[in-house]
Amino acid sequence: MLISRTPFRISLGGGSTDLPSYCSRYGGFIFGVAIDMHLDIFVRRPVIYDRVDLQYLSFESVEHVDEVQHPIGREALRLTEVNHSISIYFKADTPMGTGLGSSGSCAVGLLNALWYFKGIKKTPAELAEEAFRITQRLGLPDGKQDPYLTALGGFTVLEIDMDQSVKWCHASIEPQTVKQFVSRSLFFYTGVRRESVDVLRDQEHHKALELKHRTKAIGRQILKAFISGNLDDFGCLMNEHWRIKKEISARISSPEFDFIYDLALKHGALGGKLIGAGGGGYFLFYCRDAEAGERLARVMVARGFRQIPLGVDYKGTRVAEVEI
């Protein structure tokens, strides 16, 4: 049996400037982090038949890859030319459609497992590019941040050229700054799932492109805040980013989420945002100190939000053979 483990991600700065509709004209910038929540994919060869099996929210057992209904599963099998005698099982720490880059994690993790299944080792960057190719083949408006951040792990900076080529590096952040980020950031699950495709496609109008120029500039400032260790600046910049993000699309927030956000600011948050395209998923807030964080946590939990422990995954996607 093979097991691949791939983290989910949080975009910290420059979000949505990786979308082809923007970066193909102006270039994109992303600063993000892989978190300690994962998608695990189990792969084995069936003993008595040559079918293709996939188990996720549904179960599929088909004779030919073209019959597979799971879009990413089908395209990953086609790309790696694995077309028979395989069983695949998906287990995720979060539902799809919650803003943590699940489609990128799924494509990267499955490709990693399938190539290993064939005896081929790919680099994280190669897996990220292949995963991006799959999302484009499926007609999704996704950018490159999801596959790259989940494949590479840790705190990652992406510079995306207009020709879609990517230059990446792991940001040089002091351990004390990382500890402060983890301890003073509060992460809450809203319980709301949404289809990110509609939200992302709603961001392709002219005004959205202009607002993304500001988003990219704020993203670079956030990276500087992390490198210098001035995370209060990060909190304030995240608040500025959230105000701009809401102008990009009416689908990003809602009156209920606006109320929760304002409530968080009143109880100690310097800034925050809905992770991913918006419309649901997870709220991330940053507080000035531990006392403010405890106060905010009590308020959010009292309103029915589940607080999720936040940690950093530095390994990125990985795969191993398990003998039982």
Secondary structure, 3 states (H helix, E strand, C coil): CEEEEEEEEEEEECCCCCCHHHHHHHCEEEEEEEEEEEEEEEEECCCCCCCEEEECCCEEEECCHHHCCCHHHHHHHHHHCCCCCEEEEEEECCCCCCCCCHHHHHHHHHHHHHHHHCCCCCCHHHHHHHHHHHHHHCCCCCCCHHHHHHHHCCEEEEEECCCCCEEEEECCCCHHHHHHHHHHEEEEECCCCCCHHHHHHCCCCHHHHHHHHHHHHHHHHHHHHHHHCCHHHHHHHHHHHHHHHHHHCCCCCCHHHHHHHHHHHHCCEEEEEECCCCCCCEEEEEECCHHHHHHHHHHHHHCCCEECCCCECCCCCEEEECCC
